[in-house]
Amino acid sequence: MNTATTANTANTASTATGADPAPALSPAELLSDLGSRGDRARGFGKASSLPADSIPLLGGAPSEDLLPLAQIRHAAEDLTADPSALAAALQYSQSPGLAGLRDWISRREDAESARIVVTNGAFHGLSLLFDALLDEGDAVIVEDPTYPLIFRDLQHKRPRLVPLRLTESGFDIDALEARLVAGERPKLLYTVPDHHNPTGYVTTPAERARLVELAERFGFVIVSDNAYHSLGFDGPSLPDYPLGSDRVVHVRTFSKVLGPGLRLGWLALPPWLAGPVTRLRANQDQHSSVLVQAIVERVLGAGSAAHPAPGDGPLAPRGFDAIAARARTAYAERFDLVTSILDEQVPGGIEVVHRTGGIFAWVRVRDERIDLAAAQRVARERTGTDAVLGRYFFWEGSGAGPADDRGALRVGISHLPPERLREGAARLAAALSDPEARG
């Protein structure tokens, strides 16, 4: 009997006796290496269990009363009233995005439309960049503190992180340059330059210029994740990192102004990177929703899709900048409302180092005896609110003790109307004042 016959006989025998030739894979064995990895964000972004009447101060979303509801409704009506335009919006399209929308973005970025790729929000744009640039073990410069969910995205690539320390007075660029001179060769630097998440810091023109010089000198890419660029409290923000450098990428989103449910943003890329990113995009989901792009074109007044929205009234501004201007005025007022309540009602008061813009307040509790983690437990269990502990934003030295929170909380100020924010801030102040919050 030959080997094949012997094997067949053995398999037949095992089947007949009910025994499997090998054990079935368990659910854990079915997961890929990536699917089985832990959460590098250390719990940030996970919803806490709060009573129904709670007012959590966590949000990173626009307030409902500031969303451009009338403009989007009129744009959708305009699109659906045109059968040919609606039919085109329901078909496949080009991977970089609709021409009219990309033309609007290219004028805004002062860059050729061939360098623009429309994405499903900023996070999608970051994922495309990391796919195009990173391999396992590559060095990546990250601000410390920074937006924690970036670590979830980066963990797909298993990079080696190089911290760029951000203090209240700015970046420790000297320490970064020393590492570069000593031989460190990162692939990219991830930064939130305007109204930084979480601190509110605005990278100074001198810092931007110096980091660009280092990027060009040592060969890394600056990834400017500038979601809050249009929400400066005192008007338009500083110019972003210059796209005249072939080491700069802009990652932008419509989420913070027009609404995150649209899932729409863009990348502005150097010419050498536009092709690879577009190819990777085509191999993943082909393109962003054409229907959503067509509606947003009309809201923006982009290209041939520019149509007036009748009957909006004075409180329904037209165009992206007008919508953003209304929002940033409201957010400045809400920022001041929340921080003034905390300063008045928390023992010892609070300190706000950077009041610049965006949708968060980074507040420091002056009384060092207040244990922020203990105060958060009181807030969740008794006063019906929540805020994000400072520990989640620091890469180095993360731990569980009160010192690891750096005395700071990130408080959301954009997602609720003033009366709800007022009550939420009072509840948070009560938790911080509770005897159980003393370390």
ABEGO torsion letter per residue (X at the ends): XBAAAAAAAAAAAAAAAGBBABBBBBAAAABBAAAABBBAAGGBGBBBBBBAABBBBABABBBAAABBAAAAAAAAAAAAABAAAAAAAABBBBAAEBAAAAAAAAAAAGBBAAABBBBBEAAAAAAAAAAAABBBGBBBBBBOBBBAAAAAAAAAAGBBBBBBBBBAAEBBAAAAAAAAAAGBBBABBBBBABGBOAAGBBBBAAAAAAAAAAAAAAGBBBBBBBAAAAABAAEBBBBBBBAABAABBBBBBAAAAAEAAAGBBBBBBBAAAAAAAAAAAAABAGBBBAAAAAAAAAAAGBEAABBBBBGAEAABBBEAAAAAAAAAAAAAAAAAAAAAAAAAABBGEBBBABBAEEABBBBBBABAABBAAAAAAAAAAAAGBBBBBAAAABABGBBABAAAAGGBBBBBAAABBAAAAAAAAAAAAAAAABAAABX
